Amino acid sequence: MQSTVKNKSELIPVKITGNEEISPNVFVVSWKREGDFNPGQVVKITADKMDPPRIYSICSGNKEEQVSVLFNVKPGGVLTPRLASMKPGDEIYVSSPYGNFGCDDTSATWISTGTGIAPFCSMIRSGRFKNKKLIHGVSHANQFYFEDYLSKTLGENYIRCCSRETNGVHFPGRVTDYLLGQAELSKEDKYYLCGQALMVVEVRDLLIQKGVPYHHIYAEIFF
């Protein structure tokens, strides 16, 4: 199935098929998939062609009927408060998927915080989780998006780090605390980081300090 969008800068109208609040002020919005994409790619979205679009990672699998993105509502934001209020049938404008934040079947560690888990969810839902470990860091336990599915699918390769709550299930601390506590990190693994810029920089520097080769680190930054 080929995309009907010619390039990533072209925006086409689509009708929302679902918009679910999965955690306080965190939503998954969906629309019908009209073309192929690679897990890890992003799309541009706007609710009004007069407003500049924002970029979001796809969180759905590449064979699912719907394309979905995960977003949190930013108070005072141009797009997200409006997007959160939309209903099935409402129209938004989206670009063709693009980007090259993806991985093959070689051993890798995925590290994310908050909604930065989205591209890894897409990879997992697309069946591309062989030889992968996922580390997800959040402040509160209700921010482990898709937790049941990820736990069932990845088992012990799904590491949850919670910095402000402890319950005996999640690692009590930040992602960086978890990594610092590891006696050794694989030098053969590739490391994929997705989240806010500060987290990406901190984790990248920590990995390098622990001997991970710089060229084994890949990053996608959320703004």
C-alpha positions as CSV (number, residue, x, y, z in Angstrom):
1,M,0.0,0.0,0.0
2,Q,1.6,3.3,-1.1
3,S,1.2,6.6,0.8
4,T,-1.0,9.2,-0.9
5,V,1.2,12.0,0.5
6,K,4.0,13.1,-1.8
7,N,6.4,14.4,0.8
8,K,6.7,15.1,4.5
9,S,5.9,18.8,4.1
10,E,2.5,18.1,2.5
11,L,-0.4,18.0,4.9
12,I,-3.6,16.1,4.0
13,P,-7.0,16.1,5.9
14,V,-7.9,13.0,7.8
15,K,-10.8,12.2,10.1
16,I,-10.1,11.1,13.7
17,T,-11.3,7.6,14.4
18,G,-10.5,7.5,18.1
19,N,-9.2,9.8,20.8
20,E,-8.7,8.1,24.2
21,E,-7.4,9.6,27.4
22,I,-5.2,6.8,28.8
23,S,-3.7,8.8,31.7
24,P,-4.5,12.3,33.1
25,N,-4.0,14.7,30.2
26,V,-2.3,12.0,28.1
27,F,-4.2,10.9,24.9
28,V,-3.9,8.5,22.0
29,V,-5.4,9.9,18.9
30,S,-6.0,7.7,15.8
31,W,-7.0,7.9,12.2
32,K,-7.3,5.4,9.3
33,R,-3.9,4.2,7.9
34,E,-3.7,5.0,4.2
35,G,-0.1,4.0,3.5
36,D,3.0,2.2,4.8
37,F,5.4,3.4,7.4
38,N,8.5,2.1,9.2
39,P,8.2,1.7,13.0
40,G,10.0,4.6,14.7
41,Q,8.9,7.2,12.1
42,V,7.1,10.5,12.9
43,V,4.3,12.6,11.4
44,K,3.5,16.2,11.5
45,I,0.0,17.2,12.8
46,T,-2.0,20.3,13.0
47,A,-5.7,21.0,13.6
48,D,-5.6,24.2,11.4
49,K,-3.5,24.6,8.3
50,M,-2.9,28.2,9.4
51,D,-1.0,26.9,12.4
52,P,2.5,25.4,12.2
53,P,2.3,21.6,12.6
54,R,3.9,19.7,15.5
55,I,5.9,16.5,15.2
56,Y,4.8,13.2,16.9
57,S,6.2,9.7,16.9
58,I,3.8,7.0,15.7
59,C,2.9,4.6,18.5
60,S,0.9,2.0,16.5
61,G,2.1,-1.0,14.6
62,N,2.8,-0.8,10.9
63,K,0.2,-3.4,10.1
64,E,-2.7,-2.0,12.2
65,E,-5.7,-0.4,10.5
66,Q,-5.2,2.8,12.4
67,V,-2.3,5.2,12.8
68,S,-2.0,6.4,16.4
69,V,0.1,9.0,18.2
70,L,0.6,9.5,21.9
71,F,0.6,13.1,23.2
72,N,0.3,15.0,26.5
73,V,-1.7,18.2,26.8
74,K,0.5,21.3,27.2
75,P,-1.4,24.1,29.0
76,G,-1.4,27.1,26.8
77,G,-0.3,25.0,23.8
78,V,-1.6,25.8,20.3
79,L,-2.4,22.2,19.3
80,T,-2.7,19.8,22.2
81,P,-5.5,21.3,24.2
82,R,-7.6,21.5,21.0
83,L,-6.5,18.0,19.9
84,A,-7.5,16.6,23.2
85,S,-11.1,17.9,22.9
86,M,-11.6,16.4,19.4
87,K,-14.0,13.6,18.7
88,P,-14.2,10.8,16.1
89,G,-15.2,12.4,12.8
90,D,-13.4,15.6,13.5
91,E,-10.7,16.6,11.0
92,I,-7.0,17.2,11.4
93,Y,-4.1,17.5,9.0
94,V,-1.2,15.1,8.9
95,S,1.9,14.5,6.9
96,S,3.3,11.4,5.4
97,P,5.4,9.4,8.0
98,Y,9.1,10.1,7.7
99,G,12.4,9.7,9.7
100,N,14.9,6.9,10.2
101,F,14.8,6.3,14.0
102,G,14.5,2.5,13.7
103,C,16.5,-0.7,14.4
104,D,17.0,-4.2,13.0
105,D,17.2,-7.5,14.8
106,T,20.5,-6.9,16.5
107,S,20.7,-6.7,20.3
108,A,19.6,-3.2,21.5
109,T,18.5,-1.4,24.6
110,W,15.7,1.2,24.2
111,I,15.6,4.0,26.8
112,S,12.7,6.4,27.1
113,T,10.9,8.7,29.4
114,G,7.3,9.9,29.4
115,T,5.7,9.9,26.0
116,G,9.1,9.1,24.5
117,I,8.0,5.5,24.7
118,A,5.9,6.0,21.5
119,P,8.4,4.9,18.8
120,F,9.3,1.8,20.8
121,C,5.7,0.9,21.2
122,S,5.4,1.1,17.4
123,M,8.4,-1.2,17.0
124,I,7.0,-3.7,19.5
125,R,3.5,-3.7,18.0
126,S,5.1,-4.3,14.6
127,G,6.8,-7.4,16.0
128,R,10.3,-5.9,16.1
129,F,11.3,-6.6,19.7
130,K,13.6,-9.6,19.2
131,N,16.8,-9.1,21.3
132,K,15.5,-5.9,22.8
133,K,15.2,-4.4,26.3
134,L,13.0,-1.5,27.1
135,I,13.7,0.9,29.9
136,H,10.9,3.4,30.6
137,G,11.2,6.2,33.2
138,V,8.3,8.3,34.6
139,S,7.5,10.3,37.7
140,H,4.3,8.6,38.7
141,A,3.1,5.0,38.2
142,N,0.0,6.0,36.1
143,Q,2.4,7.3,33.5
144,F,3.5,3.8,32.4
145,Y,1.6,3.9,29.2
146,F,0.6,0.6,27.7
147,E,2.0,-1.1,30.7
148,D,0.0,-4.3,30.7
149,Y,0.7,-4.9,27.0
150,L,4.4,-4.2,27.3
151,S,4.7,-6.3,30.4
152,K,3.0,-9.3,28.8
153,T,5.0,-8.9,25.5
154,L,8.5,-8.2,26.9
155,G,8.4,-9.8,30.3
156,E,11.7,-9.3,32.2
157,N,13.0,-7.2,29.3
158,Y,10.6,-4.4,30.3
159,I,12.2,-2.2,33.0
160,R,10.0,0.4,34.7
161,C,11.7,3.3,36.6
162,C,9.4,5.5,38.8
163,S,11.1,8.5,40.5
164,R,8.3,9.7,42.8
165,E,6.4,6.5,43.8
166,T,7.5,3.2,45.1
167,N,5.4,0.0,45.1
168,G,7.9,-2.8,45.1
169,V,7.3,-3.5,41.4
170,H,9.0,-0.6,39.7
171,F,12.6,0.5,40.1
172,P,12.5,3.4,42.6
173,G,14.4,6.1,40.8
174,R,15.1,7.7,37.5
175,V,16.4,6.0,34.4
176,T,19.9,7.4,35.1
177,D,19.8,5.9,38.6
178,Y,19.0,2.5,37.2
179,L,21.8,2.7,34.6
180,L,24.3,3.9,37.2
181,G,23.4,0.8,39.4
182,Q,24.3,-1.6,36.6
183,A,27.7,-3.2,37.2
184,E,28.3,-3.4,33.5
185,L,26.5,-2.4,30.3
186,S,26.8,-4.3,27.1
187,K,29.4,-2.7,24.7
188,E,27.9,-4.7,21.9
189,D,24.3,-3.4,22.2
190,K,23.0,-0.4,20.4
191,Y,21.3,2.1,22.5
192,Y,18.2,4.1,21.4
193,L,17.1,7.1,23.4
194,C,13.9,9.0,23.1
195,G,12.6,11.7,25.4
196,Q,13.3,15.3,26.5
197,A,16.6,16.8,25.5
198,L,18.0,16.9,29.0
199,M,17.3,13.2,29.6
200,V,18.9,12.3,26.2
201,V,22.0,14.2,27.0
202,E,22.4,12.9,30.5
203,V,21.8,9.3,29.4
204,R,24.2,9.6,26.5
205,D,26.9,10.9,28.7
206,L,26.4,8.2,31.2
207,L,26.5,5.5,28.6
208,I,29.8,6.9,27.2
209,Q,31.2,7.0,30.8
210,K,30.3,3.4,31.2
211,G,32.2,2.5,28.0
212,V,29.4,2.3,25.4
213,P,30.9,3.4,22.1
214,Y,29.5,6.8,20.9
215,H,28.5,5.3,17.5
216,H,26.3,2.8,19.3
217,I,24.0,5.5,20.6
218,Y,21.0,6.9,18.6
219,A,18.6,9.6,19.8
220,E,15.2,11.1,19.1
221,I,14.5,14.2,21.1
222,F,11.0,15.4,22.1
223,F,10.5,19.2,22.5
